[in-house]
């Protein structure tokens, strides 16, 4: 398994808009091949931090999604290598070493 956490630092005036965009993605993520889980997290202590958490069956499935039309549609036509003007982000990816 492969886990990706995208930590988004969001300008306060764009936070609700960004949350709304991710909310619209919830059902679509269920249809993405290889996507096992999608969570959207809001920090209790840092009001400008949101995290998009995805769990994949393989790294290859994640990489395929980054180049897919579904990804571009969800991100306003941008590929996985482009960044939104309303946020900065830090992407962290992990191979799952242990799992219950």
Backbone as CSV, one residue per row, in Angstrom:
resi,resn,N_x,N_y,N_z,CA_x,CA_y,CA_z,C_x,C_y,C_z
1,UNK,0.835,-1.184,0.000,0.000,0.000,0.000,0.880,1.249,0.000
2,UNK,0.268,2.326,-0.442,0.961,3.595,-0.599,0.053,4.700,-0.047
3,UNK,0.598,5.583,0.785,-0.166,6.669,1.394,0.439,8.003,0.978
4,UNK,-0.430,8.931,0.606,0.008,10.278,0.243,-0.775,11.276,1.089
5,UNK,-0.036,12.192,1.719,-0.648,13.262,2.497,-0.217,14.590,1.888
6,UNK,-1.189,15.348,1.469,-0.931,16.656,0.877,-1.353,17.719,1.891
7,UNK,-0.359,18.313,2.569,-0.639,19.344,3.569,-0.748,20.687,2.865
8,UNK,-1.912,21.296,2.985,-2.209,22.545,2.301,-2.240,23.691,3.298
9,UNK,-1.441,24.702,3.039,-1.501,25.930,3.841,-2.384,26.893,3.057
10,UNK,-3.488,27.285,3.663,-4.544,27.982,2.943,-4.749,29.382,3.506
11,UNK,-4.844,30.356,2.609,-5.232,31.699,3.036,-6.637,31.617,3.626
12,UNK,-6.882,32.243,4.769,-8.193,32.135,5.421,-9.373,32.463,4.503
13,UNK,-9.202,33.420,3.615,-10.315,33.788,2.732,-10.625,32.720,1.682
14,UNK,-9.741,31.750,1.487,-9.961,30.688,0.502,-10.279,29.337,1.137
15,UNK,-10.237,29.252,2.449,-10.382,27.962,3.137,-11.730,27.294,2.841
16,UNK,-12.821,28.018,2.980,-14.136,27.424,2.738,-14.305,26.989,1.289
17,UNK,-13.780,27.776,0.355,-13.852,27.404,-1.059,-13.091,26.111,-1.323
18,UNK,-11.914,25.993,-0.739,-11.108,24.792,-0.945,-11.789,23.573,-0.331
19,UNK,-12.330,23.725,0.867,-13.055,22.620,1.498,-14.234,22.187,0.630
20,UNK,-14.926,23.130,0.054,-16.063,22.825,-0.818,-15.621,22.048,-2.055
21,UNK,-14.497,22.441,-2.647,-13.976,21.722,-3.819,-13.642,20.281,-3.471
22,UNK,-12.999,20.067,-2.323,-12.656,18.705,-1.922,-13.908,17.897,-1.590
23,UNK,-14.917,18.535,-1.024,-16.163,17.837,-0.714,-16.792,17.270,-1.986
24,UNK,-16.705,18.017,-3.071,-17.239,17.555,-4.352,-16.461,16.362,-4.896
25,UNK,-15.234,16.166,-4.426,-14.392,15.067,-4.903,-14.639,13.749,-4.178
26,UNK,-15.336,13.794,-3.058,-15.492,12.590,-2.238,-16.039,11.400,-3.022
27,UNK,-17.140,11.586,-3.717,-17.746,10.476,-4.462,-16.886,10.060,-5.644
28,UNK,-16.276,11.027,-6.309,-15.431,10.697,-7.471,-14.234,9.852,-7.071
29,UNK,-13.681,10.098,-5.889,-12.503,9.333,-5.459,-12.825,7.856,-5.267
30,UNK,-14.077,7.535,-4.972,-14.485,6.132,-4.829,-14.348,5.374,-6.145
31,UNK,-14.371,6.096,-7.254,-14.312,5.482,-8.579,-12.899,5.420,-9.155
32,UNK,-11.936,6.022,-8.489,-10.565,6.061,-9.006,-9.907,4.698,-8.794
33,UNK,-9.434,4.074,-9.865,-8.796,2.759,-9.725,-7.621,2.801,-8.754
34,UNK,-7.650,1.901,-7.780,-6.550,1.782,-6.833,-6.667,2.642,-5.594
35,UNK,-7.599,3.594,-5.573,-7.770,4.444,-4.391,-8.569,3.673,-3.350
36,UNK,-7.950,3.432,-2.206,-8.583,2.669,-1.139,-9.290,3.557,-0.122
37,UNK,-8.785,4.777,0.049,-9.363,5.660,1.061,-8.988,7.107,0.765
38,UNK,-9.929,8.004,1.040,-9.696,9.439,0.903,-10.258,10.129,2.143
39,UNK,-9.426,10.899,2.806,-9.845,11.688,3.966,-9.406,13.132,3.750
40,UNK,-10.217,14.060,4.207,-9.845,15.471,4.174,-9.828,15.952,5.611
41,UNK,-8.668,16.379,6.086,-8.446,16.670,7.498,-8.276,18.164,7.739
42,UNK,-8.825,18.615,8.855,-8.700,20.010,9.256,-8.012,20.043,10.617
43,UNK,-6.934,20.793,10.718,-6.173,20.878,11.962,-6.993,21.537,13.069
44,UNK,-6.890,20.977,14.268,-7.556,21.584,15.424,-6.785,22.792,15.950
45,UNK,-5.491,22.841,15.690,-4.658,23.893,16.274,-4.142,24.914,15.266
46,UNK,-4.017,24.528,14.011,-3.508,25.437,12.977,-4.639,25.717,11.995
47,UNK,-5.257,26.875,12.120,-6.465,27.167,11.350,-6.223,27.323,9.856
48,UNK,-4.976,27.451,9.453,-4.674,27.607,8.029,-4.171,26.311,7.389
49,UNK,-4.277,25.174,8.088,-3.769,23.904,7.576,-4.913,22.927,7.312
50,UNK,-4.927,22.369,6.107,-5.823,21.287,5.717,-4.953,20.179,5.140
51,UNK,-5.394,18.933,5.250,-4.620,17.812,4.718,-5.534,16.909,3.901
52,UNK,-5.128,16.628,2.677,-5.793,15.619,1.857,-4.980,14.331,1.993
53,UNK,-5.622,13.296,2.527,-4.972,12.009,2.797,-5.567,10.978,1.850
54,UNK,-4.717,10.292,1.111,-5.196,9.215,0.246,-4.381,7.955,0.491
55,UNK,-5.070,6.820,0.423,-4.410,5.518,0.553,-4.673,4.751,-0.737
56,UNK,-3.606,4.175,-1.287,-3.647,3.523,-2.592,-3.186,2.076,-2.482
57,UNK,-3.637,1.249,-3.421,-3.165,-0.139,-3.432,-1.695,-0.211,-3.826
58,UNK,-1.263,0.676,-4.736,0.139,0.717,-5.165,0.545,2.154,-5.492
59,UNK,1.835,2.396,-5.509,2.361,3.697,-5.933,1.976,3.961,-7.384
60,UNK,2.000,2.930,-8.202,1.651,3.073,-9.618,0.218,3.586,-9.794
61,UNK,-0.718,3.097,-8.983,-2.103,3.582,-9.066,-2.172,5.073,-8.771
62,UNK,-1.435,5.512,-7.756,-1.392,6.937,-7.423,-0.822,7.744,-8.586
63,UNK,0.287,7.293,-9.148,0.918,8.014,-10.254,0.009,8.052,-11.480
64,UNK,-0.708,6.975,-11.743,-1.654,6.962,-12.859,-2.757,7.991,-12.649
65,UNK,-3.239,8.106,-11.413,-4.279,9.085,-11.110,-3.775,10.508,-11.347
66,UNK,-2.519,10.792,-10.983,-1.965,12.136,-11.180,-2.000,12.579,-12.638
67,UNK,-1.885,11.633,-13.543,-1.860,11.961,-14.972,-3.221,11.786,-15.643
68,UNK,-4.228,11.432,-14.869,-5.541,11.127,-15.442,-6.365,12.382,-15.715
69,UNK,-7.347,12.231,-16.603,-8.296,13.308,-16.857,-9.112,13.619,-15.603
70,UNK,-9.392,12.602,-14.787,-10.151,12.807,-13.546,-9.399,13.742,-12.603
71,UNK,-8.090,13.571,-12.500,-7.287,14.455,-11.647,-7.322,15.881,-12.186
72,UNK,-7.103,16.020,-13.485,-7.091,17.356,-14.087,-8.438,18.054,-13.911
73,UNK,-9.525,17.294,-14.062,-10.858,17.873,-13.887,-11.054,18.344,-12.447
74,UNK,-10.623,17.534,-11.494,-10.772,17.878,-10.077,-9.899,19.062,-9.679
75,UNK,-8.833,19.298,-10.430,-7.890,20.364,-10.097,-7.914,21.494,-11.126
76,UNK,-9.053,21.722,-11.720,-9.217,22.848,-12.632,-8.370,22.762,-13.877
77,UNK,-8.153,21.545,-14.386,-7.390,21.356,-15.602,-5.901,21.253,-15.405
78,UNK,-5.439,21.319,-14.156,-4.008,21.270,-13.871,-3.556,19.835,-13.675
79,UNK,-2.338,19.557,-14.095,-1.758,18.238,-13.840,-1.225,18.207,-12.415
80,UNK,-0.746,17.052,-11.983,-0.223,16.896,-10.636,1.024,17.702,-10.354
81,UNK,1.640,18.261,-11.371,2.882,19.001,-11.183,2.655,20.504,-11.013
82,UNK,1.411,20.971,-11.231,1.102,22.388,-11.101,0.501,22.666,-9.724
83,UNK,0.628,23.903,-9.264,0.179,24.268,-7.923,-0.876,25.367,-7.982
84,UNK,-1.847,25.300,-7.081,-2.895,26.301,-6.986,-2.321,27.630,-6.499
85,UNK,-2.922,28.712,-6.937,-2.460,30.027,-6.490,-2.990,30.381,-5.105
86,UNK,-3.967,29.637,-4.588,-4.556,29.983,-3.296,-3.909,29.247,-2.131
87,UNK,-3.014,28.318,-2.395,-2.393,27.545,-1.322,-0.926,27.287,-1.619
88,UNK,-0.214,26.948,-0.572,1.077,26.293,-0.742,0.875,24.894,-0.186
89,UNK,1.698,23.974,-0.609,1.493,22.617,-0.124,2.811,21.898,0.093
90,UNK,2.720,20.876,0.931,3.842,19.971,1.154,3.300,18.560,0.978
91,UNK,3.830,17.875,-0.010,3.387,16.525,-0.329,4.314,15.523,0.342
92,UNK,3.714,14.574,1.055,4.484,13.512,1.704,3.895,12.187,1.267
93,UNK,4.766,11.280,0.834,4.316,9.974,0.358,5.069,8.880,1.096
94,UNK,4.359,7.780,1.357,4.916,6.696,2.156,4.502,5.342,1.606
95,UNK,5.429,4.404,1.588,5.086,2.998,1.413,4.661,2.496,2.784
96,UNK,3.568,1.772,2.861,3.094,1.259,4.146,3.973,0.086,4.554
97,UNK,4.613,0.213,5.712,5.509,-0.830,6.211,4.760,-1.847,7.066
98,UNK,3.818,-1.369,7.875,3.028,-2.237,8.752,1.581,-1.770,8.718
99,UNK,0.655,-2.709,8.838,-0.766,-2.372,8.773,-1.553,-3.411,9.555
100,UNK,-2.610,-2.983,10.245,-3.435,-3.952,10.976,-4.488,-4.544,10.075
